[in-house]
């Protein structure tokens, strides 16, 4: 579309809209304003000629911007976009304006750089025309440089073709992870050129030297568009066929993106994993339906074989929105070659599907991935958690939310835990009411080094006629008069204290309401994950708050532990069915009574804090005004009160 409205004219010329109306009436140097069509639009090329001839307007780059506008107009055929992209690549690698060369001169220059016609020569020969060459130059001038023009047009071309690409946050994460894992002698390997965005991001990082680059594919002709794009950024990669021996040196990082959920993606990962030598990492991005979700028997067997091989170090369900132009859920795998297979057969898993992919989550995931690659035993993981590899293979649910897992405990021994628990209790009991007659800790089994956990979703599923948990949703309640009945709303749960409503008003508005039972866990995920244990029961729960009730007669789940797990979740984490809670081992004691006592301590501390705050406020108001004086007690009065 080449017609501009008068508003478009004002924006292009960098003037206010009334100025354009004045131009319509007042000619300059005998040159009338370009003629308008029936819809009041003017031809963009005629307008630019008029602006340059009259000197009007405040935009010296108007002609280049019109060229860019014409190229990006939705009506331009995709073939034209591809042709301009090719000529932009030719301009970038030859270093000359392509409009200043005839076809043969341009082909001679391109052939010097691509003598074997591996990435540019044939495309340049097929698409060159004087008009497209001029448009390529104009677009480059409008975008200030060749690389910026190419990336702008490349993104528009992908959007027109409905292709998906990695969104900027995921590109940053992959680029930062790869940069941190690369050694000085390592290569960056892009399988099938599928992670070109990440490579371009690394090339633009002026703080780090770009590593050597290797592109691997089964069909090298399929790499031609990627090689042209990389050439625009000054990169000249090595290439190798996928079925050859291309194993990179130690300290290398391999990138691959699986574009669909075809089982062939697992075959590709298997083939690539065979090339992973010592200290070589692989970052694989692909559909969750292939990398995380339950699979059919045949495809599940392929994935299980990869998991059993010991090279898979981390499996992550990524948040929504990490792809541009697509709605599917996306997952990330970290594979690491070499003899070390992580501590005690552990794979780190994480489910970020309910969280925002903000800077804090990205940094936490980056740190956890680096620690997983190095099998670090000292790192404190914030996003990923350990799961025994055998449980991933045997489990029936998604890899990142296994129904029941046994987690090795890496760190303190039971004897060290017992000593620290006793030390903390003895210190607190000096200023707080003791638990009964006291509290003594003893080591029951010094060989216990693992804890069993179960997801909340799995605990709610009925098996063999019973469940571990039962879920009750809160009721939508109208505005109610204040009274004596306790009410848990989402904001009340987050604050840790219930509000109160009139019982009769509630009964009249919601006759079939239910009340909590003692020990129910009332929780919410909005505005943030929060939970309380309703010890006394008899409260009404308002939507969107919910209730988790322990129904297991053996009491293998602890209400206090469930509440603690929920309160520890991040503010954007709302995928609560995948949260893992600890399961009490058979024969282990029930700590619920003592945990209840600790909650009493917390409530007492909150009461003391409120009293201290009230006292401080009164001192400020009364003492500073002179209405009240504060002085130290004398010794005689202290002695009298002590008798």
N, C-alpha and C positions, 0 to 999 in steps of 0.2 A: 504494500500500500504506500503510494508516493504522495498522497494529498495530506496537507496540514491544515488544521483548524487555526483560527486566529489566536486562540489560546496556545496552541503548539508553537506558532510563530513567535509569540512573546517569550515562551520558555527557551526556544532555540536561540533567539537573539539576545537573551538576558536583559529584557526590558519589561516594564509593567504593561498590562493589557491595554490601558487607554492610549499608550504610545503607539501601538499598532493601529488603532482607529485613526489617530492623527496622520499616520503614514498613508492611509487610504485616501485622505483628503488633500494632503500637501505633497506635491511632487518635488523631487530634488534633482537638479541638473537635467530637468526635462524628462526624467525617467519615471514613469508611473509605476505604482505598486503592481505586482503580478496579478493577472486577471484571476478572479475566483470562479469556481465551477458552480453548478446549480445548488450544491450543498454548502456553498460558502468556503470551500477549501481551495488552497493554492498548491501548485506543483512545487515540491521540495527543491528540485534542482533549479527551477526558475527563481525561487526565492533566494537561494544561496548566490546565484549570479547577481541578483538585484542588490543584496546586502553588500557584496564585494564591490560592485560598481558605484554604489552611493556612499559606502563607508558607514552606513547606519548599523546600529546594534552594538553590543558589547562582547561579542563572542568571536574571537579570531579563528576558532576551530569549528565554525559552523558547518563547513563542507565535510569535514571528517566525521562529525557527529551525524550528519544526514546519511553518510555512507554506512555507519554503524546501525542506524535506525532501519535503513532499508534492508540490511543483511539479516537483522534479527526480527523483522516483521513476520508474523505467523504465516502469511500467505506465501513466503519464499519457499520453493521446493527444497526438500531435504538434500537432493542431489547438488543444488547450488551451495548449500551450507558446507557439504563435504568438499566441494571444489575449492571454496574460499579457504577452508582449513588446510587443504593440501598446499595452496599457493602461499598461505601464511607460513607453513613449515619451510617451503622453498626459500621464501624471503629471509626467514630466521637463520637458516644454515648457510646461505650464500652471502648474507650481509649486505644485499643490495635491494633497491626498490624493484620489484618484479615488473612494474609498469614501464620502467625505463629500458627493459630488455625485450627483444623480440623472442619469439618462441624458441628458435634454434639456439640463441645465445643463452637463454635460461636453461635449456636442456643440457647444453655443454657444461655449464657450471654445476648443475645437479649431478651429472654423470661423473664428474671428478670426485664428488663426495660419496656417490653410490654406484660405483662402477659395475657391480654385479647385480644391480637392480633388486636389492633386498628389502627396500623400505620406502623409496620415494620416486624413483625415475619413471616408472610406468604410470603412476598416478598423475604426475606433473604433465606428462606427454598427453594424457587423455583429457585433462580438464582445462588446459590453458586456453584462455581467450583474452583479448585486450580488455574487455569490460570487466571480467572477473579479476584480472590482474590489478586493475585500477581499484576495484572494490577491496581487495586484500590489502593494498597499500593504505587506503583510506581508513579501513578498520584498525590497522596497526597504529596509524597516527592518532586516531580517536582514543585508543586505549593506552597511549603513551609509549608502549613498547610491544615487541612481537610476542613475547611470552604471555603478557597480560591479555593481549587480543586473542591469542590462541585459546587460553583457558576460558575466557568469556564465551567465545563462540563454541568451544567444545561442550561446555555445560549446557548451552542452549540447544545444541544438536542432540545431546543425550535426552534432554527433556522432550524434544519434539518426537524422538523415537520411542518414548515411553520406557527407556532403559532405567534400571535402578543403579544407584551408585552409593558408596559409603558416605554417610553424613560427616560433617566436619568434626564432631566430637570423637567419633570412632577413628577417623583418620589420624587425629592428634594422638589418641591412645596407642594405636598401632605404631605410629612413627616414633613416639617416645619409648615404647617398649623395645622396638627393634634397635633404636639408637643405644639404649642402655645395655642390651645384650651383645652388641657387636664388639668384637675385639679389633685391634689395629690390623691384623692380618686376615680378618674374616671378610666374606662376601655377603652382599645382600642379594638374595635369590627371589625372583618373582615368577611363580609358576603360572604359565599361560598369560603373563602380563595382566593378571586379574587384580592386582593391587597397585596399579599405576598411580592412583591418587596418593598413596602413601609414599611411593618413591619420589613423586614431585614435591611433596611436603618436606621430605628429607633433603632434597636438593636445594630447597629454598631456605633451609636453616643455615644462616651465616655463622652461627657459633660453633658448628661441628663440620669437620671435613666429610664430604660425601664419600662413602665406601665404594669399593669396586662393585659393579652391578652385573648380574647374570640373569638372563631371561631363559626359561625352560618351557618347551611346549612340544606336543606330539607333531604339530603341523607348524613349521616355522613361518609359512605364509600368513598364518593367523596373527602373527606378531607385528605385521607391517604397521597398522595404525598406532600401536603402542610405541614402536621404535620412532615413528615420526614425531609423536608427542614428546618423547624423551629427548629427541634431537633438538627440538625447540628450546629446551632447558639446558642444552649443552651437554647432554649425557649420551655416551656411546657405549651401550652395554655389550657384553659377551652374550652369545646365544648357544644353546645346546638342545638336542632332542631329548625328550622325556625318556625314551627307551635306551639312551646311552648311559655310560657311567659318568655322571656329572657331579659326583659327591663333592660338596664344598669343604674347604679346610675348617679346622677347629675355630670356634669363635664366630661362625657365620650364622645368619638368620634367614630362614625361608618363609616366604609369605604366599598364601594361597587363599583365594575366595571361591567357594563353591556356589555357583549361581542358582542351583535348584536342588530339590530334594531327591534327585535320582540316586539310586544305589551306586551308580558309577562314581559318585563323589567319594564314597568310602573306599572304592578301589583305587582312586587317585591318591587319597591319603595314605593308603597302604603302600603304593609304589613309591611315593615320595619319602615315607618313613624309612624305607630300606636304604636311602641315601644319607640318612642322618648319622654322622659319625660322632666322635667324642666332642662334647660341648657345642653341638650344633642344635639350634632351636627351630621349631616350626610353629608359626602362628596361623591357624586356620579359622576362617570366618565362613559361616554357612547357615542354612535354614535350621531352626530349632527342631523342625520335624524330622531332620536327618541326624543331627548331632546330639540332641537332648531327649526328645520325646520317645515314648514307647514305639517299637517298630514291629513289623511282621516278622515271622520266624526266620525267613531266609536273610533278610537285611539285618535283623538283630544279631544273627550269628556273625556276620561280617564285622559289625561294630564291636561285638564282644571279643573277637580275635584281636582287634586293635587294642582294646583295653587290657587284655591279658598279656600283650607283648611287653608291657612295662614302660613304653615310651610316653604314654599320655600322663602328663603331670597336672593339668588343670582343665576343668570343664565349666564354662560360665554361660548362664542364660543372660543375655544382654537386655538392657531396658528397651522400651519401645522407642521408635524414632531414630534408630541408628542407621537406617537406610533412607535415601532420598528417592522418591518415586515408587516406593513399595510399602506394603502394609504387613508383610510377613514378619514373624518373630525371628530373631537372629541370635546365634550362639557363637561362642569362641572356644577353641581348643588350643592348649599349649602342649606341644610334644617336645621331648628332649632326647637326643641320642646319647649313646655312651653306656658304660657299665652301670653307673649309679641309677637306681630306679626309684629314688625318693625314700623317705623314712618309713620302714616297716610296711611296704606295699600300700602306701597311701596315695590317693588322688585328691586334690583340692577341688572342691565344687562350690559354686555360688549361684544364687538365683537373684538377679537384679531386676526382674521383670516388673516389679511394682515400685521401682525407685527412679528418681530423676538422675539422668546421667550428667550431673554437675561436676564442677572441678574437684570437689572433695571425694566423690565416688570414683572418679577417674584416677585420682592420685592413689587412693586406697587400693584399687584394683591393680594399678601399675606396680606398686610396692609388693603386693601379694604375688603377682605373676613372676616378678624377678626372684623373690624368695623361693617360689615353687620350682623355678628352673634350676636354682642352685642347691635345692634340697636343704635350705637353711633351717637349723633347729632352734635358732635364737630369735627369729623374727616373730613378732606378735601380729597375727593375721587379723585384719579388720573386715574384709569382704568375703574371703574364701574360708571354708572349713574343711577339715580332713575327713575323708571317708575311706574305709578299707576297700581296696580294689575288688576284692571278692564279693563284697556287697553290691557294688555297682553292676557287676556281671550277673549276679543272681537276682537282683531286684526287678520288679515288674513295672515300677513307675518311672517317671522322668529321672534322668541321671542326676539332676541338680536338686531334686526333692525326693530322695529315696524314702520309702515308707518307714524303714527301720534300719538304722546303721549302728555299727559299733565303732566308736571313735577312739583311736589310741591317744592316751594322754601323754604328751611330751613335755617334760618339765619336772615339777616337784614330785617326790615319792610320797606314798601314804604317810610314812613316818614324819617327813618334813611338814606335810599338811596338818597332821595332828598337832605337832608342836606349835605351829603358827596359830591354829585355831584356839588352843589353850591360852597362848600368850594374849591374843586379842580379847578373849572373853575375860580373863583375869583383870586386864587393864580397864575394860569398860565397866565391869562389875564393881569397881571401886567408887564410881560416881552414879551408877544406875542400879535400879532394883535387880537383885540376882534372880536367876532362873531356878525356882524352887530352892532347894538347899545348896545348890551350886551346880557346877558343870565340869565333868571330867571327860577328857578325850583319850581314847585308847585305839591302837592300831589293831584291826580285826584280821586283815590279810595283807601282808606286805607285798604280795605278788599281783594284786589287782592294779592294773595299769591302763584300764580302758573303761569307758562308760557307754552304755547303750542309750540311744536317742530315737525318738519316733516323731514323725511330722504330725502336726495337729490334724491335717486332713486325713491321714491314715488312722489316727486314733478315733476319728468320728465314724469310720466305716465299720459296719456290723459284720462280724465274723463269728461263726459258731454260736449265734444267738446272743452275743453280747458285744458291747462297745466299751472302750476305755473312757470316752468322753461323749457328752451330748450337747448339742448346740441349740440355744434358744435365742431367737431374734427379738430385739426390743420392739415395743409398740409405738406407733405414731400417736403422740399425745397432744391434745390441744393446750392452750394456755389455761392453767389451773390456779385456783386460789392457794395461798400458802397455808400450810397446816403442819401436822406431825408426822405424816408418812414420808419415809425417805425415798428419794427419787435419784436414779443414776442416769444423767444425760452424758453425752460425749464430753462436754466441757467439765462436768463434775468428775468424771473418771480421770481426765487429765489433771485436774486440781487435786485429786485424792480425797475429796470430801463430798458427800451427797447434798443435794438441795432437798427441800421439803415441800409437799403439796397436801392439800386437804383430801382425806380419804373418801368422804362422801361425794365430793366433786369429781374425783377420779372414777368412782363406781358409777355415777350418773353418766359420765362421758364415755367410759370404756368398761362396760359391765363385765366382760370376759377377761379382764386383765389377770396376769399371773404375777406372783411375787417370787423373789429369790429365796433360795434355801441357804442355810449356813454353810460356808465353804465354797459358794459359787464364785467363779472368776468372771467379773464384769470387765469387758474390754471394748476398745474402739480403735480404729485405724485412722480416724479423722477427728481433729486436725493433725494428730500425730498418733503413732501407736502408744497406747497406755492401757494399764490394767490395774485393778484392785481386787483383793479378796474380800468378799462381803462375809465377814465372820458371823454376824448375827442373823443375816437373812431378813426376809420380810420387807424388801424394797421393790419398787417398780422400776423397770428398765425402759428407757425411752430410746427409740431409733435415732441415730444409727448405732448406738451401743448394742452389744450382744452379751450373751452369757455362755460360758463353758462350764459344764457341770461334770465332775468326776463321777462316773458310774461304775467303774471297775471295783468289784467287791474286794479285791486284794489290795486296792489302793496303791497300785504301782506308779500312778502319776501323783505329783504333788501340786496342789493348787498354788502354793507360794512359788514353786519353781516355774510354773506356767506364767504367772504374773511377772516374775523377774525376767523371763525370756522376752515377753512382749515389751516390757518397759525398756529393754536394751536395744530394741530395733531402731533403725534410723528414721528420721522424720518423714521421708518419702517412701518408705517400704510398706506397701499395703497388701502384698501377696501372702496373707497370714496362713493359709492352709499349708504352705511349705515350710513354715518355721519349725525347727526341731526342738523338742523338749526332752529332758532326761527321764529315763525310766528306772525306777527303783529295782535293783537286782533282787532275785529270789533269796530270801533269808536275810536281807539287809534291814536294818532298823528303819522306823518311820520317823523322820525328823520334823514332821509337820508341827508338832506341839512346840518345839523349840523355835522353828521359824515364825510361828505365831507370836512367841515371846519377843523375837527381834522386831516384829512389826510394832509391838507395843512400845519398845524402846524408840523406834522412829517417831511414833505419834507423840511420845513424851518430849522428844527433842524438838519437834515442831511446835509443841505447846510452849516450851521454854523459849524458843526463838520468838514466837509471837509476843510473849510477855516482855522479853527484852526489848523488842521493837516498840511496844506500847510504852514501856518505861522511858526509853530514849526520846520518843516523841513528846511525852509529857514534860520531861526535863527541859527540852528545847523551848517549849511553849511557856512554861511557868517560871523556870529559873531565870531565863534570859530577860523576862519581862520585869523581874524583881518581885513578883508576887509570892514566890517561894524561895527559901534559901536552903542550900545543901551544905552540910558540914560534917566532918568526921566525928563519930561518937567518942566521948571521953572514956578513959579506962574505968572510972567508977560505975558508969551506966552499964558498960559491957559486963562488969563483974556482977552487978545486981541481976541482970537478965540471965546470967549463967547459973545463979543459985536455984 
